[in-house]
Amino acid sequence: MAKVKSPLFSMSASGQLGKSLVYMSWKGIDDVRTYVIPANPRSAGQVTQRGYFSAAVALWHATAFNAVDKVAFNTWSAQAAKPRSGFNQFVDSVVTGLAIPHTWEPIYEIVVSVIAAATFHIAAVGVVDNTYVGHIGLTPSTMNTEFVVTNTVGVLTADPDTLVASTPYYWWIEDTTASEDARTGIVRTTTIAA
């Protein structure tokens, strides 16, 4: 990458110069490179992978994610080696699942209610005949304790218990059905004082 200072005798430049150079800013660094037309071989593998991406993006837009769902995906994405948006985390997870190949049916419309000193109630929407399990812990990177998630005709409910009062907990739910890869993001819920 060629770093430039005062490109084209100005403070900054962006765009192409004829069909020879492209000026741009990348992560705050002014850059200039040769103009190239990217290759697009349209191989079978490439077309399949693009199909996975299209399906993942369509699933994100078609699912009725509420504010809790989106914050949860953002919290999960913050745990990645290279932080990214919750949308990117969701797309990555779906594409990975589809490539296995597994189906990916989202878990969404998370509602946390009846928050008490030692428990709280979780409700969400899932798939009618699938099985689910929850994971809970004290940090977003250590959620090693499992809790039971009940599926009643696609309505998921859970009540993690034996929790400590006035403590923030992080949790997520995954679909454990064979050939399924769905999961929620990471939700933060704080128990109330005793």
Residue frames as qw, qx, qy, qz and C-alpha x, y, z in Angstrom:
[[0.000, 0.891, 0.454, 0.000, 0.00, 0.00, 0.00],
 [0.398, 0.323, -0.016, 0.859, 1.35, 3.40, -0.95],
 [0.231, -0.753, -0.459, 0.411, 0.69, 5.94, 1.81],
 [0.338, 0.533, 0.226, 0.742, 0.35, 9.45, 0.50],
 [0.220, -0.605, -0.351, 0.680, 0.52, 12.91, 2.09],
 [0.214, 0.659, -0.020, -0.721, -1.21, 15.79, 0.37],
 [0.531, 0.201, 0.742, 0.356, -2.19, 13.72, -2.71],
 [0.326, 0.636, 0.503, 0.486, -2.62, 15.64, -5.95],
 [0.221, 0.233, -0.143, 0.936, -1.40, 18.80, -4.17],
 [0.496, -0.534, -0.182, -0.660, -4.44, 18.83, -1.86],
 [0.396, -0.433, 0.624, -0.516, -5.28, 17.76, 1.68],
 [0.570, 0.022, 0.808, -0.149, -7.07, 14.61, 0.51],
 [0.430, 0.297, -0.537, -0.662, -8.23, 12.82, -2.60],
 [0.546, 0.073, 0.808, -0.209, -10.64, 10.00, -3.34],
 [0.724, 0.580, 0.191, -0.321, -11.86, 8.30, -6.46],
 [0.804, 0.109, 0.405, 0.422, -10.21, 7.24, -9.68],
 [0.033, 0.742, -0.296, -0.601, -7.92, 9.23, -11.91],
 [0.494, 0.433, -0.588, -0.472, -8.70, 8.07, -15.41],
 [0.971, -0.055, -0.157, -0.171, -8.24, 4.31, -15.64],
 [0.590, 0.461, -0.536, 0.391, -4.82, 4.36, -14.01],
 [0.214, 0.143, -0.674, 0.693, -4.98, 5.32, -10.29],
 [0.496, -0.652, -0.497, -0.287, -7.46, 5.15, -7.44],
 [0.087, 0.348, -0.493, 0.793, -7.15, 7.44, -4.42],
 [0.648, -0.518, -0.471, -0.298, -8.91, 6.40, -1.22],
 [0.219, -0.553, 0.565, -0.572, -8.83, 6.56, 2.55],
 [0.788, -0.138, -0.593, -0.091, -8.67, 3.23, 4.37],
 [0.698, -0.529, -0.391, 0.284, -8.94, 3.22, 8.19],
 [0.233, -0.941, -0.012, 0.246, -7.82, 6.83, 8.24],
 [0.497, -0.393, 0.494, 0.595, -4.80, 6.23, 5.98],
 [0.510, 0.712, -0.128, -0.466, -4.68, 7.95, 2.61],
 [0.645, -0.111, 0.711, 0.257, -3.86, 5.38, -0.03],
 [0.513, 0.616, -0.279, -0.529, -3.27, 5.27, -3.77],
 [0.611, -0.090, 0.772, 0.146, -3.27, 2.13, -5.89],
 [0.061, 0.137, -0.680, -0.718, -3.50, 1.15, -9.50],
 [0.677, 0.175, 0.092, -0.709, -6.93, 0.87, -11.04],
 [0.000, -0.115, 0.977, 0.180, -7.96, -2.76, -11.52],
 [0.722, -0.086, -0.221, -0.650, -11.14, -4.46, -12.58],
 [0.485, -0.331, 0.758, -0.285, -11.64, -7.31, -10.08],
 [0.246, 0.098, -0.909, -0.322, -11.84, -10.83, -11.41],
 [0.662, 0.005, 0.367, -0.654, -15.21, -12.51, -11.21],
 [0.078, 0.234, -0.923, -0.294, -14.73, -16.11, -12.29],
 [0.734, -0.035, 0.020, -0.678, -18.24, -17.20, -11.19],
 [0.274, 0.197, -0.941, 0.016, -17.00, -20.65, -10.26],
 [0.609, -0.405, -0.625, -0.272, -19.48, -23.13, -8.79],
 [0.546, -0.324, -0.550, 0.543, -17.95, -22.72, -5.32],
 [0.103, -0.025, -0.099, 0.989, -18.04, -18.93, -5.54],
 [0.417, -0.298, -0.418, -0.750, -21.67, -18.93, -6.67],
 [0.635, -0.411, -0.653, 0.037, -22.59, -21.29, -3.80],
 [0.421, -0.248, -0.418, 0.766, -20.81, -19.09, -1.24],
 [0.104, -0.101, -0.101, -0.984, -22.52, -15.96, -2.58],
 [0.537, -0.384, -0.588, -0.467, -25.82, -17.82, -2.25],
 [0.562, -0.391, -0.611, 0.399, -25.06, -18.46, 1.43],
 [0.193, -0.134, -0.189, 0.954, -24.37, -14.75, 1.95],
 [0.307, -0.225, -0.365, -0.850, -27.56, -13.76, 0.14],
 [0.598, -0.424, -0.661, -0.160, -29.58, -16.22, 2.22],
 [0.480, -0.319, -0.510, 0.639, -28.03, -14.94, 5.47],
 [0.014, -0.028, -0.019, 0.999, -28.72, -11.29, 4.64],
 [0.450, -0.299, -0.511, -0.668, -32.28, -12.12, 3.56],
 [0.588, -0.404, -0.686, 0.142, -32.81, -14.04, 6.83],
 [0.285, -0.205, -0.359, 0.865, -31.60, -11.04, 8.87],
 [0.193, -0.024, -0.144, -0.970, -34.04, -8.73, 7.09],
 [0.547, -0.263, -0.616, -0.503, -36.96, -11.20, 7.15],
 [0.525, -0.326, -0.715, 0.326, -36.68, -12.00, 10.88],
 [0.274, -0.843, -0.198, -0.418, -38.52, -9.80, 13.39],
 [0.599, -0.050, -0.460, 0.653, -35.48, -9.13, 15.57],
 [0.279, -0.921, -0.256, -0.095, -36.32, -6.78, 18.43],
 [0.045, 0.890, -0.343, 0.297, -33.95, -4.36, 20.18],
 [0.698, -0.527, 0.477, -0.086, -32.85, -7.02, 22.71],
 [0.920, 0.225, 0.267, 0.179, -31.96, -9.42, 19.87],
 [0.532, 0.768, -0.081, 0.348, -29.86, -6.81, 18.06],
 [0.249, -0.827, 0.429, -0.264, -28.02, -5.70, 21.22],
 [0.863, -0.283, 0.418, -0.016, -27.35, -9.39, 21.96],
 [0.845, 0.427, 0.133, 0.294, -25.79, -9.92, 18.52],
 [0.220, 0.868, -0.247, 0.370, -23.66, -6.79, 19.05],
 [0.561, -0.670, 0.450, -0.185, -22.50, -8.13, 22.44],
 [0.933, 0.012, 0.336, 0.131, -21.62, -11.47, 20.86],
 [0.669, 0.666, 0.005, 0.328, -19.75, -9.78, 18.02],
 [0.111, -0.902, 0.334, -0.248, -17.68, -7.77, 20.50],
 [0.778, -0.438, 0.450, 0.012, -16.19, -11.09, 21.70],
 [0.872, 0.449, 0.083, 0.175, -14.75, -11.87, 18.25],
 [0.692, -0.219, 0.126, 0.677, -11.01, -11.55, 17.63],
 [0.144, 0.106, 0.269, 0.946, -11.81, -8.79, 15.15],
 [0.214, 0.475, 0.581, -0.626, -14.80, -6.85, 16.51],
 [0.035, -0.188, -0.643, -0.742, -17.59, -6.41, 14.00],
 [0.480, -0.142, 0.050, -0.864, -21.26, -5.50, 14.01],
 [0.569, 0.032, 0.722, -0.393, -24.00, -7.79, 15.26],
 [0.753, 0.533, 0.001, -0.386, -25.26, -8.02, 11.69],
 [0.427, 0.613, -0.662, -0.062, -21.84, -9.24, 10.53],
 [0.246, -0.285, 0.875, -0.305, -21.72, -11.76, 13.39],
 [0.720, 0.258, 0.464, -0.448, -25.15, -13.09, 12.45],
 [0.701, 0.609, -0.248, -0.275, -24.25, -13.37, 8.75],
 [0.173, 0.554, -0.811, 0.077, -20.97, -15.13, 9.61],
 [0.437, -0.113, 0.812, -0.371, -22.78, -17.63, 11.83],
 [0.768, 0.408, 0.278, -0.409, -25.47, -18.36, 9.23],
 [0.570, 0.656, -0.458, -0.186, -22.96, -18.73, 6.37],
 [0.036, -0.446, 0.877, -0.175, -20.83, -21.08, 8.49],
 [0.583, 0.073, 0.700, -0.407, -23.90, -23.17, 9.34],
 [0.752, 0.535, 0.061, -0.380, -25.15, -23.33, 5.76],
 [0.387, 0.656, -0.637, -0.118, -21.72, -24.41, 4.51],
 [0.418, -0.364, 0.800, -0.230, -21.68, -27.48, 6.84],
 [0.221, -0.343, -0.283, -0.868, -24.58, -27.92, 5.55],
 [0.079, -0.398, -0.791, 0.458, -27.04, -27.23, 8.35],
 [0.051, -0.744, -0.459, -0.483, -30.23, -25.24, 8.35],
 [0.240, -0.044, -0.379, 0.893, -30.35, -22.02, 10.35],
 [0.255, -0.713, -0.549, -0.355, -33.71, -21.06, 11.85],
 [0.122, 0.461, -0.335, 0.812, -33.36, -17.92, 13.98],
 [0.397, -0.553, -0.649, 0.340, -34.25, -17.57, 17.65],
 [0.122, 0.340, 0.087, 0.928, -35.73, -14.11, 18.06],
 [0.421, -0.635, -0.212, -0.612, -38.08, -11.72, 19.92],
 [0.526, -0.101, -0.668, 0.517, -36.22, -12.25, 23.21],
 [0.366, -0.723, -0.050, -0.583, -38.05, -10.85, 26.21],
 [0.434, 0.009, -0.716, 0.546, -36.59, -10.88, 29.73],
 [0.440, -0.587, -0.121, -0.669, -39.11, -10.37, 32.51],
 [0.813, -0.550, -0.119, -0.150, -39.87, -11.14, 36.15],
 [0.510, 0.471, -0.510, 0.508, -36.33, -10.28, 37.18],
 [0.719, -0.675, -0.097, -0.135, -35.83, -11.35, 40.82],
 [0.320, -0.799, 0.508, -0.029, -32.88, -11.79, 43.17],
 [0.526, -0.312, 0.784, 0.100, -32.23, -15.45, 42.25],
 [0.485, 0.299, 0.771, 0.285, -33.86, -15.86, 38.81],
 [0.296, 0.449, -0.101, -0.837, -35.40, -14.17, 35.79],
 [0.692, 0.388, 0.597, -0.124, -37.78, -15.30, 33.06],
 [0.043, -0.373, 0.588, 0.717, -36.78, -15.58, 29.38],
 [0.666, 0.493, 0.524, -0.194, -39.18, -15.91, 26.45],
 [0.022, 0.490, -0.554, -0.673, -38.31, -16.09, 22.73],
 [0.825, 0.402, 0.064, -0.392, -39.54, -17.51, 19.44],
 [0.260, -0.416, 0.828, 0.271, -37.98, -20.66, 17.98],
 [0.474, 0.134, -0.701, -0.515, -38.95, -23.60, 15.77],
 [0.790, -0.277, -0.039, -0.545, -41.87, -25.80, 16.86],
 [0.984, -0.113, -0.132, -0.038, -40.15, -29.21, 17.05],
 [0.546, 0.536, -0.460, 0.450, -36.56, -28.20, 17.85],
 [0.733, -0.557, -0.291, 0.260, -34.67, -28.63, 21.12],
 [0.184, 0.820, -0.179, 0.512, -32.77, -25.81, 22.81],
 [0.714, -0.417, -0.342, 0.447, -30.36, -25.27, 25.68],
 [0.013, -0.971, 0.039, -0.237, -29.21, -22.09, 27.40],
 [0.721, 0.045, -0.303, 0.621, -25.75, -21.10, 28.63],
 [0.246, -0.935, -0.090, -0.239, -25.16, -18.60, 31.43],
 [0.731, -0.074, -0.262, 0.625, -22.14, -17.08, 33.18],
 [0.305, -0.801, -0.210, 0.470, -20.69, -13.98, 34.80],
 [0.081, -0.589, 0.365, 0.716, -18.80, -12.70, 31.74],
 [0.708, 0.541, -0.063, -0.450, -19.57, -12.76, 28.02],
 [0.459, 0.537, -0.700, -0.102, -16.64, -15.10, 27.46],
 [0.103, 0.132, -0.946, 0.276, -17.37, -17.63, 30.25],
 [0.689, -0.065, 0.082, -0.717, -20.94, -18.91, 30.04],
 [0.243, 0.270, -0.931, -0.029, -20.26, -22.49, 31.09],
 [0.293, 0.143, 0.811, -0.487, -23.41, -23.29, 33.08],
 [0.179, -0.214, -0.740, -0.612, -26.30, -24.74, 31.11],
 [0.370, 0.174, 0.541, -0.735, -29.97, -24.11, 31.84],
 [0.319, 0.359, 0.871, 0.104, -33.15, -25.78, 30.57],
 [0.268, 0.223, -0.200, -0.916, -35.10, -24.13, 27.75],
 [0.445, 0.348, 0.798, -0.212, -38.67, -25.36, 27.23],
 [0.119, 0.092, -0.544, -0.826, -40.17, -25.31, 23.74],
 [0.362, 0.443, 0.732, -0.371, -43.98, -25.10, 23.66],
 [0.521, 0.685, 0.494, 0.125, -45.10, -24.96, 20.02],
 [0.511, 0.555, 0.104, 0.648, -42.25, -22.65, 19.06],
 [0.246, -0.876, 0.093, -0.405, -42.43, -20.43, 22.15],
 [0.669, 0.138, -0.551, 0.480, -39.21, -20.82, 24.12],
 [0.444, -0.813, 0.054, -0.373, -39.18, -20.18, 27.85],
 [0.703, 0.083, -0.529, 0.468, -36.51, -20.51, 30.52],
 [0.443, -0.852, 0.019, -0.278, -35.99, -19.55, 34.13],
 [0.598, 0.310, -0.559, 0.484, -32.31, -19.79, 35.09],
 [0.604, -0.749, -0.113, -0.248, -32.21, -20.08, 38.87],
 [0.800, -0.450, -0.072, 0.389, -29.91, -20.22, 41.89],
 [0.445, 0.617, -0.010, 0.649, -28.45, -16.90, 40.79],
 [0.433, -0.316, -0.386, 0.751, -26.86, -14.32, 43.08],
 [0.037, 0.902, 0.406, -0.140, -28.72, -11.07, 43.84],
 [0.018, 0.951, -0.116, -0.285, -27.55, -7.79, 42.28],
 [0.509, -0.355, 0.641, 0.452, -25.29, -9.60, 39.82],
 [0.532, 0.580, -0.278, -0.551, -25.01, -9.11, 36.05],
 [0.694, -0.023, 0.712, 0.104, -25.31, -12.38, 34.11],
 [0.327, 0.482, -0.518, -0.626, -24.59, -13.07, 30.45],
 [0.614, 0.108, 0.771, -0.132, -26.51, -15.78, 28.63],
 [0.386, 0.352, -0.514, -0.680, -27.42, -17.18, 25.23],
 [0.790, 0.129, 0.515, -0.308, -29.63, -19.92, 23.79],
 [0.120, 0.405, -0.758, -0.497, -28.67, -22.42, 21.10],
 [0.876, 0.165, -0.070, -0.447, -30.61, -24.87, 18.97],
 [0.339, -0.453, 0.824, 0.016, -29.25, -28.36, 19.73],
 [0.854, 0.339, 0.289, -0.268, -31.36, -30.15, 17.11],
 [0.648, -0.098, 0.583, 0.481, -29.30, -32.31, 14.73],
 [0.414, 0.378, 0.505, 0.656, -28.44, -30.43, 11.51],
 [0.070, -0.936, -0.278, -0.205, -29.38, -27.06, 13.05],
 [0.590, 0.090, -0.225, 0.770, -27.02, -24.23, 13.98],
 [0.122, -0.786, -0.205, -0.570, -29.20, -21.38, 15.29],
 [0.509, -0.347, -0.496, 0.612, -28.40, -19.38, 18.39],
 [0.078, -0.970, -0.229, -0.031, -29.07, -16.03, 19.98],
 [0.319, 0.668, -0.350, 0.574, -26.54, -13.34, 20.64],
 [0.467, -0.144, -0.653, 0.578, -25.30, -12.74, 24.19],
 [0.310, -0.764, -0.294, -0.483, -27.84, -11.08, 26.49],
 [0.254, 0.160, -0.584, 0.754, -26.89, -9.24, 29.70],
 [0.530, -0.631, -0.383, -0.418, -29.40, -9.41, 32.56],
 [0.131, 0.336, -0.618, 0.699, -28.82, -8.16, 36.12],
 [0.454, -0.489, -0.743, 0.050, -30.66, -9.74, 39.04],
 [0.230, -0.787, -0.028, -0.571, -32.22, -7.40, 41.59],
 [0.006, -0.418, 0.684, -0.597, -31.21, -6.94, 45.23],
 [0.360, -0.250, -0.895, 0.084, -32.56, -9.48, 47.73]]
